[in-house]
Amino acid sequence: MLLFHHSPIIVLSVHLVGALIAIFFGVLALFHDPKSVTNRALAFLMLSIILWIGSNYIIFASTSIALTSFIIKPQMFFATLQVFGNLLFIYAFPREKISPKKWQVILFIILAGFALAISPFLFKIDYNNVFKGTSIPFITSSALNPPWGIIAFLMNFLTAFIAFKKYRAAEKANKSPFLAVLTGTVATFILLMITQYFLVNVFKIIDLNFYGPVFLMPLVFGTGYAIIKHHLFNIKAIATEILIFSLWLVLLARIFFEKSAQDTIVDVIIIFGTVAVGIFMIKSVLNEVKQKEKLSQLNKQLDGANAELTDLNDHLQQKVEEQTVEIRKSYEVEKKARIELVELDKAKDQFILTTQHHLTAPLTIVKGYLQSLLTKKVESLDEEGKSYITKASDATERVAALVNEFLDISQMEAGKSIISKKPANMFELVSGITDDFNEEAKRKNLTVTVDIAKDSVLSVDPVRLKEALTNVVDNAVKYNNEGGSVSIKGEKTTHPIERDKSIFKLTIASTGIGMTAEELSGLFARYFQRGKEAEKIFTTGRGIGLAVTKHIVEAHKGRIYAESGGRGKGVKFTVELPVIIN
């Protein structure tokens, strides 16, 4: 049904103005920040509006029923793009990036894909009947029309809901952009649903279809106001763009009113030149705006840094004094704890030293009685009894040795000298140690080599140093592999740091179980915990022999350290002693 006669000039003006406004906002968005998701969504929305306006005008102006019937289908496709483009813009506004959930993306794609797929088939076209005075054929709704209408209604409702939600969540000073978007969306939705869908489908009235662009203006102006108000576009840049765009419109309008082809060609050339110059001017203004914005941000950062520096200067002395007080408190606590630990350690060492007599005297008495029983011929003592006494005597020897080791460590830590130096031949001392392990080395098929000059003489305590080195050689043999080797090498060399001094460097390298970095770090600790592999091989080891060795070497003003490539790669011990003969 066509109720009124519609002026072609008015209809053309409505469509042309609507299209130009949409073009303006779309180009504006892409010019300002093409990477912003909000600007991209706005440009997409404006493109769908432009396409819909163009197809709507063709339907009005066409004199061909075939052309009109053909355009009706893509027009609904463009209308569908408009619905989902509006939703996308409201969802993104005013962010530069979005991170939607996966289910949201999937649902959006499914609904948009379905609505776009069915949009060209919403109407059945009666090619034999047209509206009076037009080339527009009568149409009736197809079976796909209701589901499309439901989806369009839901999408517009969701768009308004998101806009309302953002409006409620915005701060008071920022509510107006969201209110503009909300108002424009709702107004356009209501107007289009009434004029373009309800009146056409129910009452077959198409008069208001010719003025469709007018009903889109609330949406266009609402979004335009929002992006300008929210400072997505710079006001100075917008003013420049409006001025240039208006100039383009005036020049474009001249083309339609020129009477000669020559004037029309001149106008076309002028408008092309004006467009090129205008684009250059717009880009120049945008670059200037961006530089000023960056400068403004730098100024704000500089002001903030200056404020912090001023505050720091004003309160520096106070903060220094506060930190000094805290440091002093921490130092006093640490000093007190350190003194207490030193005193406790001294008390412990003194306790062990003062109990030396109480520890060794009973063991000496027990050992004497056991030796007397073994050496005297006691007829009442059978072989089993002798065996028990022998075992008890051996156990007493081990306990006495262990007590002496602990006492040696305590004496050295207490600063008491337990060594008595005299010249000693290192080759003979080390060879004597290896001779003690001949039987065990043969049993494990070990190759033991000693590479020390026979005239190597040092001022050492031979008894104590032999005890120290015996512990190292004992470990090299005990924790070695069947058929392995022990290599002992000694040589005089220059001190690694004090180059004017000489040292005697003794290395004891062995194949065997090797050690981890963690085991090496605690190797010479007083309460050294042996590794699991060592415990498997020799379960009764005390784990303090190397601690004694370390103290004896250090008492000689030397040092000892160990190296290993890891589990199964053997261990090399190095003992460095000063070369002093006195």
ZATITOR-493018 format. One line per field, with one value per residue (C-alpha): x, y, z. Coordinates in Angstrom, 2 decimals, m for minus. Layout:
N
xx: [X, ...]
yy: [Y, ...]
zz: [Z, ...]
END
This chain:
582
xx: [0.00, 1.30, m0.47, 1.30, 3.17, 6.86, 9.03, 12.12, 14.26, 13.30, 13.90, 17.25, 18.27, 17.36, 19.39, 22.32, 22.63, 22.32, 24.96, 27.35, 27.02, 27.71, 30.67, 31.99, 31.94, 33.32, 36.23, 36.78, 37.15, 39.67, 41.66, 42.07, 43.07, 42.56, 44.05, 41.43, 38.75, 36.15, 37.02, 36.98, 33.59, 32.29, 33.64, 31.98, 28.66, 28.81, 29.62, 26.56, 24.44, 25.83, 25.11, 21.58, 20.89, 22.18, 20.07, 17.02, 17.34, 17.73, 14.46, 12.69, 14.30, 14.22, 11.85, 12.54, 10.58, 13.37, 16.03, 13.87, 13.11, 16.80, 17.85, 15.33, 17.40, 20.80, 19.02, 17.96, 21.49, 22.81, 20.14, 21.39, 24.98, 23.71, 22.14, 25.27, 27.59, 25.73, 26.08, 29.79, 30.34, 28.48, 30.37, 33.77, 33.11, 35.27, 38.16, 41.03, 41.23, 38.76, 39.16, 35.77, 35.26, 35.39, 31.72, 30.73, 32.67, 31.20, 27.63, 28.07, 29.40, 26.59, 23.78, 25.29, 26.00, 22.48, 20.77, 22.89, 22.29, 18.49, 18.24, 17.87, 14.93, 12.69, 10.03, 8.09, 7.95, 4.84, 6.24, 2.77, 1.60, 3.40, 2.67, 0.95, 3.35, 6.43, 8.30, 8.17, 6.44, 4.15, 5.88, 4.70, 6.65, 8.29, 8.75, 12.22, 10.89, 9.83, 13.15, 15.05, 12.80, 13.37, 17.16, 17.09, 14.93, 17.21, 20.36, 18.91, 17.70, 21.17, 22.76, 20.54, 21.18, 24.98, 24.73, 22.54, 24.92, 27.92, 25.92, 25.18, 28.82, 30.34, 31.41, 29.10, 31.33, 31.46, 27.78, 26.70, 28.52, 26.90, 23.51, 23.86, 24.67, 21.83, 19.28, 20.35, 20.29, 16.86, 15.34, 16.65, 15.60, 12.03, 11.72, 13.08, 11.06, 7.88, 8.51, 10.62, 9.34, 5.97, 4.15, 5.53, 4.74, 1.39, m0.21, 1.75, 2.55, 5.88, 5.72, 8.12, 10.66, 11.62, 12.79, 14.70, 17.95, 16.08, 15.31, 18.99, 20.10, 19.50, 21.96, 24.46, 24.36, 24.30, 27.44, 29.03, 28.37, 29.68, 33.00, 33.57, 32.53, 34.69, 37.70, 38.24, 38.55, 40.32, 38.06, 40.58, 40.98, 37.20, 36.72, 39.28, 37.65, 34.16, 35.40, 37.13, 34.22, 31.77, 33.96, 33.86, 30.06, 29.74, 32.04, 30.23, 26.85, 28.15, 28.68, 24.94, 23.97, 26.48, 24.91, 27.89, 30.15, 33.23, 32.21, 31.42, 34.91, 36.50, 34.46, 35.51, 39.18, 38.79, 37.09, 39.80, 42.48, 40.56, 40.18, 43.95, 44.82, 42.15, 43.46, 46.96, 45.69, 43.73, 46.78, 48.92, 46.44, 46.22, 50.02, 50.16, 47.45, 49.25, 52.52, 50.79, 49.10, 52.44, 54.01, 51.14, 51.64, 55.37, 54.67, 52.31, 54.91, 57.55, 55.28, 54.67, 58.39, 59.10, 56.44, 57.94, 61.43, 60.24, 58.55, 61.69, 63.86, 61.46, 61.38, 64.84, 66.39, 63.43, 63.56, 67.34, 66.95, 64.17, 66.24, 69.27, 67.26, 66.01, 69.52, 70.89, 68.17, 68.84, 72.59, 72.16, 69.93, 72.38, 75.36, 73.68, 72.76, 76.30, 77.85, 75.48, 76.35, 80.09, 79.72, 77.59, 80.17, 82.98, 81.00, 80.43, 84.13, 85.14, 82.64, 84.16, 87.71, 86.93, 85.26, 88.30, 89.54, 86.05, 85.67, 89.11, 89.87, 87.04, 87.88, 91.57, 90.65, 88.25, 90.84, 93.52, 91.36, 90.37, 94.05, 94.94, 92.28, 93.53, 97.27, 96.92, 96.24, 92.97, 91.99, 88.34, 88.14, 87.03, 87.34, 83.88, 84.73, 88.02, 86.08, 83.69, 86.55, 88.40, 85.30, 84.80, 88.46, 88.09, 84.93, 86.71, 89.50, 86.98, 85.17, 88.49, 89.50, 86.15, 86.45, 89.97, 88.75, 86.06, 88.56, 91.03, 88.36, 87.28, 90.86, 91.61, 88.36, 89.20, 92.52, 94.76, 97.67, 97.75, 100.55, 104.28, 106.19, 109.43, 111.02, 109.29, 109.82, 106.52, 107.32, 107.98, 104.92, 102.53, 104.11, 103.63, 99.94, 99.47, 101.27, 98.61, 95.94, 97.75, 95.56, 92.27, 93.58, 94.53, 91.15, 89.38, 91.99, 92.87, 95.89, 97.59, 100.35, 102.47, 104.27, 106.24, 109.91, 111.85, 113.63, 110.41, 110.80, 108.30, 108.04, 104.89, 103.56, 104.06, 101.73, 98.84, 99.39, 99.50, 96.21, 94.71, 95.94, 94.98, 91.35, 91.52, 93.28, 90.86, 87.92, 89.65, 90.05, 86.85, 84.48, 86.27, 85.00, 86.26, 89.33, 89.60, 92.61, 94.01, 96.58, 98.60, 100.83, 102.86, 104.90, 106.23, 104.63, 103.89, 101.05, 98.00, 97.49, 100.64, 103.06, 106.16, 105.40, 105.72, 103.40, 103.46, 100.44, 99.27, 96.42, 94.66, 92.47, 90.32, 87.78, 84.61, 81.11, 81.80, 79.83, 77.06, 77.48, 75.27, 77.44, 80.64, 79.32, 79.04, 81.98, 84.22, 81.42, 81.74, 78.54, 78.97, 76.05, 77.42, 75.72, 73.30, 75.78, 78.49, 76.09, 75.28, 78.98, 80.09, 77.16, 79.11, 81.09, 81.02, 81.27, 83.68, 87.06, 87.28, 86.31, 89.34, 91.47, 90.37, 91.28, 94.71, 95.53, 94.38, 96.48, 99.45, 98.36, 97.22, 93.92, 92.06, 89.28, 87.58, 86.33, 84.04, 82.39, 79.28, 77.87, 80.09, 82.92, 85.29, 86.70, 89.95, 91.16, 93.78, 95.89, 98.02, 100.72, 103.20, 106.84, 108.53, 111.44, 111.94]
yy: [0.00, 3.40, 6.24, 9.34, 10.76, 11.15, 13.87, 12.36, 15.36, 14.94, 11.18, 11.67, 14.35, 12.14, 9.24, 11.37, 13.23, 10.00, 8.27, 11.23, 11.42, 7.67, 8.02, 10.89, 8.92, 5.77, 7.58, 9.55, 6.32, 4.82, 8.03, 8.46, 4.97, 2.06, m0.39, 0.35, m2.35, 0.31, 2.36, m0.72, m1.73, 1.82, 1.80, m1.60, m0.32, 2.78, 0.68, m1.52, 1.65, 3.11, m0.11, m0.29, 3.37, 2.85, m0.26, 1.45, 4.40, 2.10, 0.39, 3.78, 5.17, 2.02, 1.76, m1.94, m4.54, m7.08, m4.71, m3.78, m7.45, m8.24, m5.37, m6.33, m9.43, m7.78, m4.95, m7.40, m8.77, m5.24, m4.74, m7.89, m6.62, m3.43, m5.32, m7.31, m4.37, m2.27, m5.06, m5.38, m1.63, m1.38, m4.41, m2.91, 0.74, 2.49, m0.02, m0.35, m4.13, m6.78, m10.33, m12.04, m15.49, m18.40, m19.29, m15.68, m15.69, m19.04, m17.96, m14.64, m16.38, m18.97, m16.41, m13.93, m16.64, m18.05, m14.63, m13.50, m16.79, m16.54, m12.74, m12.77, m15.20, m13.43, m12.44, m14.03, m11.59, m11.19, m10.06, m9.49, m6.89, m3.66, m0.68, 2.08, 4.60, 2.47, m0.54, m2.16, m5.57, m6.86, m9.07, m11.58, m13.09, m16.46, m19.15, m17.72, m14.28, m15.04, m16.63, m13.74, m11.26, m13.05, m12.98, m9.31, m8.45, m10.36, m8.78, m5.27, m6.01, m7.35, m4.24, m1.98, m4.13, m3.88, m0.12, 0.20, m1.95, 0.17, 3.32, 2.07, 1.03, 4.29, 7.07, 10.05, 12.26, 9.58, 8.56, 10.87, 8.96, 5.69, 7.40, 8.77, 5.32, 3.75, 6.38, 6.25, 2.44, 2.14, 4.94, 3.54, 0.02, 1.12, 3.28, 0.63, m2.20, m0.12, 1.46, m1.14, m4.39, m4.12, m1.79, m3.64, m7.16, m6.48, m3.53, m3.64, 0.08, 0.98, 4.79, 5.13, 2.84, 5.76, 7.70, 4.86, 6.91, 9.38, 6.60, 5.62, 9.08, 8.58, 5.69, 7.57, 10.76, 8.85, 6.93, 10.05, 12.04, 9.19, 8.84, 12.59, 13.01, 10.07, 11.75, 8.92, 11.62, 14.91, 17.99, 20.00, 17.14, 16.71, 20.42, 20.22, 17.11, 18.64, 21.74, 19.71, 17.30, 20.19, 21.59, 18.21, 18.17, 21.65, 20.71, 17.40, 19.19, 21.56, 18.60, 17.81, 21.40, 22.17, 22.73, 21.92, 18.87, 21.11, 22.66, 19.19, 17.93, 20.96, 20.36, 16.68, 17.64, 20.25, 17.83, 15.18, 17.77, 18.98, 15.42, 14.82, 18.10, 17.50, 14.04, 15.48, 18.23, 15.76, 13.52, 16.53, 17.61, 14.05, 13.79, 17.12, 15.99, 12.70, 14.51, 16.93, 14.03, 12.26, 15.50, 15.94, 12.41, 13.01, 16.25, 14.42, 11.72, 14.39, 16.24, 12.99, 12.24, 15.80, 15.46, 12.17, 13.67, 16.68, 14.42, 12.31, 15.37, 16.72, 13.47, 12.12, 12.97, 11.51, 8.32, 8.02, 8.40, 5.82, 3.37, 4.03, 3.21, m0.01, m0.97, m0.30, m2.42, m5.24, m4.95, m5.07, m8.14, m9.86, m8.89, m10.20, m13.46, m13.85, m13.25, m15.75, m18.34, m17.78, m18.07, m21.16, m22.73, m21.90, m23.36, m26.52, m26.88, m26.16, m28.73, m31.40, m30.46, m30.54, m33.93, m35.43, m37.15, m38.41, m39.85, m41.44, m42.70, m45.31, m46.53, m46.94, m48.95, m51.19, m51.71, m52.62, m55.24, m56.78, m57.02, m58.60, m61.26, m62.04, m62.21, m64.25, m67.95, m68.30, m71.99, m71.21, m69.04, m71.12, m70.22, m68.63, m66.40, m65.36, m64.50, m62.26, m60.49, m59.96, m58.38, m56.19, m55.08, m54.19, m52.22, m50.35, m49.45, m48.04, m46.01, m44.64, m43.67, m41.96, m40.03, m38.95, m37.71, m35.57, m34.27, m33.38, m31.40, m29.57, m28.72, m27.33, m25.30, m23.96, m22.71, m25.20, m26.49, m30.27, m30.57, m30.80, m30.01, m31.54, m32.37, m35.33, m37.08, m36.90, m39.85, m42.12, m40.81, m41.41, m44.76, m45.91, m45.05, m46.94, m49.97, m50.13, m50.54, m53.14, m56.03, m54.21, m52.85, m56.37, m57.70, m55.08, m55.42, m51.69, m50.05, m47.70, m45.38, m42.85, m40.10, m38.04, m37.06, m39.11, m36.02, m34.08, m32.88, m30.66, m29.29, m31.06, m33.16, m36.59, m38.36, m35.95, m35.48, m39.24, m39.48, m36.81, m38.35, m41.85, m40.70, m39.50, m42.64, m44.79, m43.17, m43.50, m47.26, m47.96, m46.22, m47.32, m49.64, m53.17, m52.95, m49.18, m47.01, m44.61, m42.08, m40.03, m37.25, m34.67, m31.74, m28.39, m25.50, m21.77, m20.56, m19.83, m16.35, m15.35, m15.95, m15.32, m18.34, m22.07, m24.88, m28.63, m29.80, m33.34, m34.81, m38.08, m39.05, m42.16, m43.83, m44.72, m43.66, m39.94, m37.17, m34.74, m30.98, m31.12, m33.82, m31.91, m28.76, m30.57, m32.91, m31.40, m30.35, m31.41, m33.41, m34.54, m36.67, m39.23, m39.78, m42.64, m44.45, m44.24, m45.58, m48.57, m49.47, m48.83, m48.67, m48.11, m45.05, m42.23, m39.36, m37.27, m38.48, m35.77, m33.12, m34.21, m34.16, m30.60, m29.37, m31.04, m29.59, m26.11, m26.43, m26.78, m23.47, m25.43, m26.19, m29.18, m29.37, m31.99, m32.11, m34.56, m34.76, m36.24, m39.62, m42.47, m40.16, m40.48, m37.89, m35.93, m34.54, m31.78, m30.94, m27.79, m27.36, m24.48, m25.32, m24.34, m26.20, m25.30]
zz: [0.00, m1.01, 0.83, m0.45, m3.41, m2.53, m4.02, m5.72, m4.64, m0.99, m1.06, m2.81, m0.31, 2.66, 1.30, 0.16, 3.45, 5.46, 3.34, 3.55, 7.34, 7.62, 5.26, 7.35, 10.62, 8.97, 7.34, 10.53, 12.52, 10.13, 9.83, 13.59, 14.69, 12.26, 14.79, 17.48, 17.63, 18.51, 15.44, 13.23, 14.58, 13.97, 10.41, 9.79, 11.19, 9.00, 5.93, 6.52, 6.90, 3.67, 1.76, 3.18, 2.29, m1.24, m1.84, m0.31, m2.72, m5.73, m4.78, m4.76, m7.92, m10.03, m12.96, m13.48, m11.51, m12.11, m10.68, m7.71, m6.97, m7.14, m4.81, m2.10, m1.25, m0.65, 1.16, 3.89, 3.93, 4.58, 7.27, 9.00, 8.83, 10.44, 13.37, 14.18, 13.41, 15.99, 18.58, 17.87, 18.22, 21.53, 22.86, 21.94, 22.84, 24.05, 24.23, 21.77, 22.25, 23.31, 24.61, 24.27, 25.68, 23.26, 23.65, 22.93, 19.66, 18.61, 19.45, 17.62, 14.50, 14.51, 14.92, 12.48, 9.91, 10.15, 10.00, 7.03, 5.21, 5.43, 5.03, 1.19, 1.48, 4.00, 1.43, m1.37, m4.30, m6.43, m9.77, m11.23, m8.71, m7.86, m5.63, m7.54, m9.02, m8.29, m9.59, m6.15, m6.26, m3.55, m1.00, 1.58, 4.46, 3.94, 6.61, 7.32, 8.21, 11.84, 12.91, 11.35, 13.15, 16.47, 16.01, 14.98, 17.99, 20.39, 18.96, 19.23, 22.76, 23.69, 22.19, 24.28, 27.38, 26.99, 26.45, 29.56, 31.59, 30.54, 31.32, 34.84, 35.42, 34.13, 36.45, 36.69, 34.51, 31.77, 31.66, 28.82, 25.99, 27.03, 27.43, 23.87, 22.52, 24.49, 23.39, 19.74, 19.67, 21.27, 19.18, 15.89, 16.86, 17.63, 14.52, 12.16, 13.67, 13.24, 9.83, 8.05, 9.51, 11.31, 8.88, 5.85, 7.10, 8.77, 6.95, 3.69, 4.04, 2.43, 2.51, 5.42, 3.75, 1.51, 4.56, 6.19, 6.52, 8.75, 11.24, 11.30, 12.37, 16.14, 16.00, 13.85, 15.89, 19.20, 18.34, 16.85, 20.01, 22.17, 20.38, 20.35, 23.98, 25.06, 23.40, 20.94, 18.31, 18.85, 18.58, 16.56, 14.09, 13.84, 13.15, 10.34, 8.92, 9.02, 7.21, 4.50, 4.23, 3.81, 1.04, m0.68, m0.46, m1.99, m4.86, m5.32, m5.45, m8.15, m10.47, m10.51, m11.37, m14.11, m17.55, m19.76, m19.95, m19.87, m16.54, m15.17, m16.12, m14.48, m11.31, m11.25, m11.55, m8.82, m6.47, m6.99, m6.24, m3.21, m1.91, m2.22, m0.50, 2.16, 2.99, 3.32, 5.64, 7.76, 8.16, 9.07, 11.75, 13.08, 13.29, 15.10, 17.50, 18.21, 18.85, 21.23, 23.03, 23.42, 24.64, 27.09, 28.39, 28.76, 30.62, 32.97, 33.58, 34.15, 36.57, 38.43, 38.58, 39.79, 42.47, 43.64, 43.62, 45.60, 48.11, 48.34, 48.93, 51.55, 53.46, 52.64, 55.98, 57.82, 55.78, 56.23, 59.98, 60.05, 58.00, 60.21, 63.32, 61.74, 60.63, 64.11, 65.67, 63.22, 63.82, 67.61, 67.35, 64.99, 67.17, 70.29, 68.56, 67.20, 70.65, 72.20, 69.54, 70.06, 73.82, 73.42, 71.11, 73.55, 76.43, 74.41, 73.54, 77.14, 78.35, 76.09, 77.12, 80.82, 80.49, 78.69, 81.81, 82.67, 79.16, 78.69, 82.22, 82.36, 78.86, 79.80, 82.92, 81.01, 78.29, 80.89, 82.57, 79.24, 78.17, 81.49, 81.01, 77.51, 78.42, 81.63, 81.43, 83.21, 83.19, 83.87, 80.71, 77.71, 74.02, 73.89, 76.82, 75.21, 72.04, 73.98, 75.77, 72.45, 70.91, 73.96, 73.77, 70.08, 70.79, 73.55, 71.13, 68.65, 71.30, 72.55, 69.00, 68.46, 71.72, 70.80, 67.41, 69.03, 71.57, 68.81, 66.96, 70.12, 71.06, 67.61, 67.54, 70.99, 69.57, 71.32, 69.33, 69.09, 66.55, 67.05, 63.86, 62.74, 59.35, 57.70, 54.37, 52.49, 50.21, 53.20, 55.07, 52.17, 51.25, 54.82, 54.55, 51.28, 52.73, 55.47, 52.77, 50.65, 51.73, 51.09, 47.76, 46.63, 47.70, 45.49, 42.71, 42.97, 41.33, 43.82, 42.55, 44.45, 42.51, 45.04, 44.93, 47.50, 48.84, 49.55, 53.16, 55.00, 58.52, 59.76, 62.60, 60.98, 63.40, 62.95, 59.21, 58.73, 60.61, 58.33, 55.08, 56.23, 56.40, 52.79, 51.47, 53.47, 51.69, 48.30, 48.84, 50.72, 48.25, 45.08, 42.39, 41.90, 39.63, 40.05, 40.85, 43.46, 42.22, 44.73, 43.45, 45.37, 44.10, 45.17, 43.30, 43.52, 45.74, 43.47, 44.96, 46.86, 43.99, 46.13, 48.33, 47.65, 48.66, 48.59, 46.61, 47.27, 45.16, 45.92, 42.94, 42.88, 40.67, 42.47, 43.37, 43.02, 44.70, 43.90, 44.33, 47.42, 49.02, 48.22, 49.92, 53.29, 52.91, 55.61, 57.98, 61.56, 61.36, 57.78, 56.53, 54.11, 50.76, 50.17, 47.91, 50.59, 53.23, 51.02, 50.67, 54.25, 56.66, 59.91, 58.80, 61.35, 58.85, 60.98, 59.67, 57.03, 59.60, 61.64, 58.48, 57.70, 61.18, 61.10, 57.68, 58.75, 61.93, 59.54, 57.89, 54.82, 53.15, 51.74, 49.15, 46.97, 43.39, 41.59, 38.18, 39.75, 40.62, 39.34, 38.20, 41.14, 43.56, 43.72, 47.07, 47.08, 50.14, 50.05, 52.74, 53.14, 52.34, 55.62, 57.19, 60.87]
END
